[in-house]
Amino acid sequence: MIKALLLNASLKSSEEVSNTESLLNEAVSIFNDNDIQTEMVRLADYRIAYGVTADEGGGDQWPEILEKVKAADIFHCGLVKRAVLQHRPSKGFMEQVA
């Protein structure tokens, strides 16, 4: 089965409603209609350290997310423009994938 990973870079944690998640849910619906297994990861729920290595240590949870990225056939990222500039997990994510 094809696997799709959707990263949600909302400023809000999973406990709050997110417009980014609502938009990504549209993609999830399309993927599900095409028998594609989906998983959504909200970056705000993880501690992603700044840096450019696969594991910055000190509790960095990027390696856990990176394994999900590697296992996915489709990678889809929902970024909020201001989140990339202001939000620690989003900044960490952008450093890791850049």
VOMITOR-603457 format. One record per atom (N, C-alpha, C, O): residue number from 1; x, y, z. Coordinates in steps of 0.05 Angstrom, whole numbers. Layout:
<nodes>
<node num="NUM" X="X" Y="Y" Z="Z"/>
...
</nodes>
This chain:
<nodes>
<node num="1" X="17" Y="-24" Z="0"/>
<node num="1" X="0" Y="0" Z="0"/>
<node num="1" X="18" Y="25" Z="0"/>
<node num="1" X="39" Y="26" Z="13"/>
<node num="2" X="9" Y="45" Z="-14"/>
<node num="2" X="23" Y="71" Z="-15"/>
<node num="2" X="18" Y="86" Z="11"/>
<node num="2" X="-5" Y="87" Z="21"/>
<node num="3" X="39" Y="98" Z="21"/>
<node num="3" X="37" Y="113" Z="46"/>
<node num="3" X="43" Y="143" Z="41"/>
<node num="3" X="62" Y="150" Z="27"/>
<node num="4" X="26" Y="160" Z="52"/>
<node num="4" X="30" Y="189" Z="51"/>
<node num="4" X="34" Y="200" Z="79"/>
<node num="4" X="18" Y="194" Z="97"/>
<node num="5" X="54" Y="216" Z="82"/>
<node num="5" X="59" Y="230" Z="107"/>
<node num="5" X="53" Y="260" Z="103"/>
<node num="5" X="64" Y="272" Z="85"/>
<node num="6" X="36" Y="271" Z="120"/>
<node num="6" X="29" Y="299" Z="118"/>
<node num="6" X="40" Y="312" Z="143"/>
<node num="6" X="32" Y="305" Z="166"/>
<node num="7" X="57" Y="332" Z="140"/>
<node num="7" X="68" Y="347" Z="163"/>
<node num="7" X="52" Y="373" Z="165"/>
<node num="7" X="50" Y="388" Z="146"/>
<node num="8" X="42" Y="377" Z="189"/>
<node num="8" X="27" Y="401" Z="195"/>
<node num="8" X="45" Y="420" Z="212"/>
<node num="8" X="52" Y="413" Z="235"/>
<node num="9" X="52" Y="442" Z="200"/>
<node num="9" X="70" Y="462" Z="214"/>
<node num="9" X="54" Y="485" Z="226"/>
<node num="9" X="63" Y="507" Z="228"/>
<node num="10" X="30" Y="479" Z="235"/>
<node num="10" X="13" Y="499" Z="248"/>
<node num="10" X="27" Y="508" Z="274"/>
<node num="10" X="43" Y="494" Z="285"/>
<node num="11" X="20" Y="533" Z="282"/>
<node num="11" X="30" Y="543" Z="307"/>
<node num="11" X="16" Y="530" Z="331"/>
<node num="11" X="26" Y="532" Z="354"/>
<node num="12" X="-6" Y="517" Z="326"/>
<node num="12" X="-22" Y="505" Z="348"/>
<node num="12" X="-16" Y="476" Z="352"/>
<node num="12" X="-9" Y="462" Z="333"/>
<node num="13" X="-18" Y="467" Z="377"/>
<node num="13" X="-14" Y="439" Z="383"/>
<node num="13" X="-39" Y="423" Z="374"/>
<node num="13" X="-59" Y="435" Z="366"/>
<node num="14" X="-38" Y="397" Z="376"/>
<node num="14" X="-60" Y="380" Z="368"/>
<node num="14" X="-85" Y="384" Z="384"/>
<node num="14" X="-107" Y="377" Z="376"/>
<node num="15" X="-82" Y="396" Z="407"/>
<node num="15" X="-105" Y="401" Z="425"/>
<node num="15" X="-123" Y="424" Z="415"/>
<node num="15" X="-146" Y="427" Z="424"/>
<node num="16" X="-113" Y="440" Z="395"/>
<node num="16" X="-128" Y="462" Z="385"/>
<node num="16" X="-136" Y="458" Z="355"/>
<node num="16" X="-122" Y="444" Z="341"/>
<node num="17" X="-158" Y="471" Z="347"/>
<node num="17" X="-166" Y="470" Z="319"/>
<node num="17" X="-146" Y="486" Z="303"/>
<node num="17" X="-138" Y="507" Z="311"/>
<node num="18" X="-139" Y="475" Z="280"/>
<node num="18" X="-119" Y="488" Z="263"/>
<node num="18" X="-129" Y="490" Z="234"/>
<node num="18" X="-139" Y="471" Z="223"/>
<node num="19" X="-127" Y="514" Z="223"/>
<node num="19" X="-135" Y="518" Z="195"/>
<node num="19" X="-117" Y="501" Z="176"/>
<node num="19" X="-126" Y="491" Z="156"/>
<node num="20" X="-92" Y="499" Z="184"/>
<node num="20" X="-73" Y="483" Z="168"/>
<node num="20" X="-82" Y="454" Z="167"/>
<node num="20" X="-81" Y="441" Z="146"/>
<node num="21" X="-91" Y="444" Z="190"/>
<node num="21" X="-101" Y="416" Z="191"/>
<node num="21" X="-126" Y="413" Z="174"/>
<node num="21" X="-130" Y="393" Z="160"/>
<node num="22" X="-144" Y="433" Z="175"/>
<node num="22" X="-168" Y="432" Z="158"/>
<node num="22" X="-161" Y="429" Z="129"/>
<node num="22" X="-173" Y="414" Z="114"/>
<node num="23" X="-141" Y="445" Z="120"/>
<node num="23" X="-132" Y="444" Z="92"/>
<node num="23" X="-119" Y="417" Z="86"/>
<node num="23" X="-125" Y="405" Z="66"/>
<node num="24" X="-102" Y="407" Z="104"/>
<node num="24" X="-89" Y="381" Z="100"/>
<node num="24" X="-110" Y="358" Z="100"/>
<node num="24" X="-106" Y="338" Z="86"/>
<node num="25" X="-131" Y="362" Z="115"/>
<node num="25" X="-152" Y="341" Z="115"/>
<node num="25" X="-165" Y="338" Z="87"/>
<node num="25" X="-175" Y="316" Z="80"/>
<node num="26" X="-165" Y="359" Z="71"/>
<node num="26" X="-174" Y="357" Z="44"/>
<node num="26" X="-156" Y="337" Z="28"/>
<node num="26" X="-166" Y="321" Z="13"/>
<node num="27" X="-130" Y="340" Z="32"/>
<node num="27" X="-111" Y="322" Z="19"/>
<node num="27" X="-115" Y="293" Z="29"/>
<node num="27" X="-114" Y="274" Z="14"/>
<node num="28" X="-119" Y="290" Z="56"/>
<node num="28" X="-123" Y="264" Z="67"/>
<node num="28" X="-148" Y="251" Z="54"/>
<node num="28" X="-147" Y="227" Z="48"/>
<node num="29" X="-169" Y="266" Z="50"/>
<node num="29" X="-193" Y="256" Z="38"/>
<node num="29" X="-187" Y="245" Z="10"/>
<node num="29" X="-197" Y="224" Z="2"/>
<node num="30" X="-172" Y="261" Z="-5"/>
<node num="30" X="-165" Y="253" Z="-33"/>
<node num="30" X="-148" Y="228" Z="-32"/>
<node num="30" X="-152" Y="209" Z="-48"/>
<node num="31" X="-128" Y="227" Z="-14"/>
<node num="31" X="-111" Y="204" Z="-12"/>
<node num="31" X="-127" Y="179" Z="-5"/>
<node num="31" X="-124" Y="158" Z="-16"/>
<node num="32" X="-145" Y="182" Z="15"/>
<node num="32" X="-161" Y="159" Z="24"/>
<node num="32" X="-179" Y="149" Z="2"/>
<node num="32" X="-184" Y="125" Z="-1"/>
<node num="33" X="-190" Y="167" Z="-14"/>
<node num="33" X="-207" Y="159" Z="-37"/>
<node num="33" X="-191" Y="143" Z="-57"/>
<node num="33" X="-203" Y="128" Z="-73"/>
<node num="34" X="-165" Y="146" Z="-57"/>
<node num="34" X="-148" Y="131" Z="-76"/>
<node num="34" X="-132" Y="109" Z="-62"/>
<node num="34" X="-111" Y="100" Z="-72"/>
<node num="35" X="-143" Y="99" Z="-39"/>
<node num="35" X="-131" Y="77" Z="-24"/>
<node num="35" X="-102" Y="82" Z="-16"/>
<node num="35" X="-85" Y="64" Z="-17"/>
<node num="36" X="-96" Y="107" Z="-9"/>
<node num="36" X="-69" Y="114" Z="1"/>
<node num="36" X="-71" Y="118" Z="31"/>
<node num="36" X="-87" Y="133" Z="41"/>
<node num="37" X="-54" Y="103" Z="45"/>
<node num="37" X="-53" Y="104" Z="75"/>
<node num="37" X="-41" Y="131" Z="83"/>
<node num="37" X="-21" Y="139" Z="72"/>
<node num="38" X="-53" Y="145" Z="102"/>
<node num="38" X="-43" Y="171" Z="110"/>
<node num="38" X="-37" Y="172" Z="140"/>
<node num="38" X="-48" Y="158" Z="156"/>
<node num="39" X="-17" Y="189" Z="146"/>
<node num="39" X="-11" Y="196" Z="173"/>
<node num="39" X="-4" Y="226" Z="174"/>
<node num="39" X="10" Y="236" Z="157"/>
<node num="40" X="-16" Y="240" Z="193"/>
<node num="40" X="-10" Y="269" Z="196"/>
<node num="40" X="6" Y="273" Z="222"/>
<node num="40" X="-1" Y="262" Z="243"/>
<node num="41" X="27" Y="288" Z="220"/>
<node num="41" X="44" Y="294" Z="243"/>
<node num="41" X="43" Y="325" Z="246"/>
<node num="41" X="49" Y="340" Z="228"/>
<node num="42" X="36" Y="333" Z="271"/>
<node num="42" X="36" Y="361" Z="277"/>
<node num="42" X="63" Y="368" Z="291"/>
<node num="42" X="68" Y="359" Z="313"/>
<node num="43" X="79" Y="385" Z="277"/>
<node num="43" X="105" Y="391" Z="287"/>
<node num="43" X="105" Y="404" Z="315"/>
<node num="43" X="124" Y="401" Z="330"/>
<node num="44" X="84" Y="419" Z="321"/>
<node num="44" X="82" Y="432" Z="347"/>
<node num="44" X="81" Y="412" Z="371"/>
<node num="44" X="86" Y="420" Z="394"/>
<node num="45" X="75" Y="387" Z="365"/>
<node num="45" X="74" Y="367" Z="385"/>
<node num="45" X="101" Y="354" Z="391"/>
<node num="45" X="103" Y="336" Z="408"/>
<node num="46" X="122" Y="362" Z="376"/>
<node num="46" X="148" Y="351" Z="379"/>
<node num="46" X="169" Y="372" Z="386"/>
<node num="46" X="165" Y="396" Z="382"/>
<node num="47" X="191" Y="363" Z="398"/>
<node num="47" X="213" Y="380" Z="403"/>
<node num="47" X="233" Y="376" Z="380"/>
<node num="47" X="246" Y="355" Z="378"/>
<node num="48" X="236" Y="396" Z="363"/>
<node num="48" X="254" Y="394" Z="340"/>
<node num="48" X="276" Y="414" Z="345"/>
<node num="48" X="271" Y="439" Z="345"/>
<node num="49" X="301" Y="404" Z="348"/>
<node num="49" X="323" Y="422" Z="354"/>
<node num="49" X="332" Y="436" Z="329"/>
<node num="49" X="329" Y="427" Z="307"/>
<node num="50" X="344" Y="460" Z="333"/>
<node num="50" X="357" Y="474" Z="311"/>
<node num="50" X="382" Y="459" Z="303"/>
<node num="50" X="396" Y="448" Z="320"/>
<node num="51" X="388" Y="459" Z="277"/>
<node num="51" X="413" Y="447" Z="268"/>
<node num="51" X="409" Y="433" Z="241"/>
<node num="51" X="387" Y="434" Z="230"/>
<node num="52" X="430" Y="421" Z="232"/>
<node num="52" X="430" Y="409" Z="205"/>
<node num="52" X="437" Y="380" Z="205"/>
<node num="52" X="440" Y="368" Z="184"/>
<node num="53" X="440" Y="367" Z="228"/>
<node num="53" X="445" Y="339" Z="229"/>
<node num="53" X="420" Y="323" Z="234"/>
<node num="53" X="399" Y="335" Z="241"/>
<node num="54" X="421" Y="297" Z="229"/>
<node num="54" X="397" Y="281" Z="233"/>
<node num="54" X="388" Y="278" Z="262"/>
<node num="54" X="365" Y="272" Z="267"/>
<node num="55" X="406" Y="284" Z="280"/>
<node num="55" X="399" Y="283" Z="309"/>
<node num="55" X="417" Y="303" Z="324"/>
<node num="55" X="441" Y="299" Z="326"/>
<node num="56" X="405" Y="324" Z="333"/>
<node num="56" X="420" Y="345" Z="347"/>
<node num="56" X="423" Y="338" Z="377"/>
<node num="56" X="436" Y="354" Z="392"/>
<node num="57" X="413" Y="315" Z="386"/>
<node num="57" X="416" Y="307" Z="414"/>
<node num="57" X="398" Y="323" Z="432"/>
<node num="57" X="382" Y="340" Z="423"/>
<node num="58" X="401" Y="319" Z="458"/>
<node num="58" X="387" Y="334" Z="478"/>
<node num="58" X="357" Y="332" Z="476"/>
<node num="58" X="342" Y="351" Z="482"/>
<node num="59" X="347" Y="308" Z="469"/>
<node num="59" X="318" Y="305" Z="467"/>
<node num="59" X="306" Y="312" Z="441"/>
<node num="59" X="281" Y="313" Z="438"/>
<node num="60" X="322" Y="317" Z="421"/>
<node num="60" X="313" Y="323" Z="394"/>
<node num="60" X="295" Y="300" Z="384"/>
<node num="60" X="303" Y="277" Z="383"/>
<node num="61" X="270" Y="307" Z="375"/>
<node num="61" X="252" Y="287" Z="365"/>
<node num="61" X="251" Y="286" Z="335"/>
<node num="61" X="236" Y="271" Z="323"/>
<node num="62" X="269" Y="301" Z="322"/>
<node num="62" X="270" Y="301" Z="293"/>
<node num="62" X="275" Y="272" Z="282"/>
<node num="62" X="263" Y="265" Z="262"/>
<node num="63" X="293" Y="257" Z="294"/>
<node num="63" X="298" Y="230" Z="283"/>
<node num="63" X="273" Y="213" Z="281"/>
<node num="63" X="270" Y="198" Z="262"/>
<node num="64" X="255" Y="216" Z="299"/>
<node num="64" X="229" Y="201" Z="299"/>
<node num="64" X="213" Y="209" Z="274"/>
<node num="64" X="201" Y="192" Z="261"/>
<node num="65" X="212" Y="235" Z="269"/>
<node num="65" X="197" Y="245" Z="246"/>
<node num="65" X="212" Y="238" Z="220"/>
<node num="65" X="199" Y="230" Z="200"/>
<node num="66" X="238" Y="240" Z="220"/>
<node num="66" X="254" Y="233" Z="196"/>
<node num="66" X="249" Y="204" Z="187"/>
<node num="66" X="247" Y="199" Z="163"/>
<node num="67" X="247" Y="186" Z="206"/>
<node num="67" X="241" Y="158" Z="199"/>
<node num="67" X="214" Y="156" Z="185"/>
<node num="67" X="211" Y="140" Z="166"/>
<node num="68" X="194" Y="171" Z="194"/>
<node num="68" X="168" Y="171" Z="181"/>
<node num="68" X="170" Y="183" Z="153"/>
<node num="68" X="157" Y="173" Z="134"/>
<node num="69" X="186" Y="204" Z="149"/>
<node num="69" X="190" Y="216" Z="123"/>
<node num="69" X="203" Y="195" Z="104"/>
<node num="69" X="194" Y="192" Z="81"/>
<node num="70" X="223" Y="181" Z="114"/>
<node num="70" X="237" Y="161" Z="97"/>
<node num="70" X="218" Y="138" Z="89"/>
<node num="70" X="221" Y="127" Z="67"/>
<node num="71" X="200" Y="131" Z="107"/>
<node num="71" X="182" Y="108" Z="102"/>
<node num="71" X="159" Y="116" Z="83"/>
<node num="71" X="145" Y="98" Z="73"/>
<node num="72" X="154" Y="141" Z="80"/>
<node num="72" X="131" Y="150" Z="63"/>
<node num="72" X="138" Y="150" Z="34"/>
<node num="72" X="160" Y="155" Z="25"/>
<node num="73" X="118" Y="143" Z="18"/>
<node num="73" X="120" Y="145" Z="-11"/>
<node num="73" X="113" Y="173" Z="-21"/>
<node num="73" X="123" Y="183" Z="-41"/>
<node num="74" X="95" Y="187" Z="-5"/>
<node num="74" X="87" Y="214" Z="-12"/>
<node num="74" X="92" Y="231" Z="13"/>
<node num="74" X="85" Y="223" Z="35"/>
<node num="75" X="104" Y="254" Z="9"/>
<node num="75" X="109" Y="272" Z="31"/>
<node num="75" X="96" Y="299" Z="25"/>
<node num="75" X="102" Y="311" Z="4"/>
<node num="76" X="78" Y="307" Z="42"/>
<node num="76" X="63" Y="332" Z="38"/>
<node num="76" X="65" Y="349" Z="63"/>
<node num="76" X="61" Y="340" Z="85"/>
<node num="77" X="73" Y="374" Z="59"/>
<node num="77" X="77" Y="392" Z="82"/>
<node num="77" X="59" Y="416" Z="81"/>
<node num="77" X="59" Y="430" Z="61"/>
<node num="78" X="45" Y="421" Z="103"/>
<node num="78" X="28" Y="445" Z="105"/>
<node num="78" X="42" Y="465" Z="122"/>
<node num="78" X="44" Y="462" Z="147"/>
<node num="79" X="52" Y="486" Z="110"/>
<node num="79" X="67" Y="507" Z="124"/>
<node num="79" X="50" Y="532" Z="126"/>
<node num="79" X="37" Y="540" Z="107"/>
<node num="80" X="52" Y="545" Z="148"/>
<node num="80" X="40" Y="572" Z="152"/>
<node num="80" X="63" Y="591" Z="149"/>
<node num="80" X="84" Y="589" Z="162"/>
<node num="81" X="60" Y="611" Z="131"/>
<node num="81" X="83" Y="629" Z="125"/>
<node num="81" X="95" Y="640" Z="150"/>
<node num="81" X="120" Y="640" Z="153"/>
<node num="82" X="79" Y="651" Z="168"/>
<node num="82" X="91" Y="663" Z="192"/>
<node num="82" X="102" Y="642" Z="211"/>
<node num="82" X="119" Y="648" Z="227"/>
<node num="83" X="92" Y="617" Z="209"/>
<node num="83" X="102" Y="596" Z="227"/>
<node num="83" X="131" Y="590" Z="221"/>
<node num="83" X="147" Y="585" Z="239"/>
<node num="84" X="138" Y="590" Z="196"/>
<node num="84" X="166" Y="584" Z="188"/>
<node num="84" X="185" Y="605" Z="201"/>
<node num="84" X="207" Y="598" Z="208"/>
<node num="85" X="176" Y="629" Z="203"/>
<node num="85" X="193" Y="650" Z="213"/>
<node num="85" X="193" Y="652" Z="244"/>
<node num="85" X="212" Y="661" Z="256"/>
<node num="86" X="171" Y="644" Z="257"/>
<node num="86" X="167" Y="649" Z="285"/>
<node num="86" X="167" Y="624" Z="303"/>
<node num="86" X="174" Y="626" Z="326"/>
<node num="87" X="160" Y="602" Z="292"/>
<node num="87" X="154" Y="578" Z="307"/>
<node num="87" X="178" Y="559" Z="309"/>
<node num="87" X="188" Y="550" Z="289"/>
<node num="88" X="186" Y="554" Z="333"/>
<node num="88" X="210" Y="537" Z="338"/>
<node num="88" X="209" Y="510" Z="323"/>
<node num="88" X="228" Y="504" Z="308"/>
<node num="89" X="187" Y="494" Z="326"/>
<node num="89" X="187" Y="469" Z="311"/>
<node num="89" X="188" Y="473" Z="281"/>
<node num="89" X="201" Y="457" Z="267"/>
<node num="90" X="175" Y="493" Z="270"/>
<node num="90" X="176" Y="498" Z="241"/>
<node num="90" X="204" Y="506" Z="232"/>
<node num="90" X="214" Y="497" Z="211"/>
<node num="91" X="217" Y="524" Z="248"/>
<node num="91" X="244" Y="532" Z="242"/>
<node num="91" X="263" Y="508" Z="242"/>
<node num="91" X="280" Y="504" Z="224"/>
<node num="92" X="260" Y="491" Z="262"/>
<node num="92" X="276" Y="467" Z="264"/>
<node num="92" X="272" Y="449" Z="241"/>
<node num="92" X="291" Y="438" Z="230"/>
<node num="93" X="247" Y="445" Z="233"/>
<node num="93" X="240" Y="429" Z="210"/>
<node num="93" X="253" Y="439" Z="185"/>
<node num="93" X="266" Y="424" Z="170"/>
<node num="94" X="251" Y="466" Z="180"/>
<node num="94" X="262" Y="478" Z="156"/>
<node num="94" X="293" Y="475" Z="156"/>
<node num="94" X="304" Y="470" Z="134"/>
<node num="95" X="306" Y="478" Z="178"/>
<node num="95" X="335" Y="474" Z="179"/>
<node num="95" X="342" Y="445" Z="173"/>
<node num="95" X="362" Y="440" Z="159"/>
<node num="96" X="326" Y="426" Z="183"/>
<node num="96" X="333" Y="398" Z="179"/>
<node num="96" X="329" Y="389" Z="150"/>
<node num="96" X="345" Y="373" Z="140"/>
<node num="97" X="309" Y="399" Z="136"/>
<node num="97" X="304" Y="390" Z="109"/>
<node num="97" X="318" Y="407" Z="88"/>
<node num="97" X="320" Y="399" Z="65"/>
<node num="98" X="328" Y="431" Z="96"/>
<node num="98" X="341" Y="449" Z="76"/>
<node num="98" X="368" Y="439" Z="68"/>
<node num="98" X="382" Y="451" Z="52"/>
</nodes>
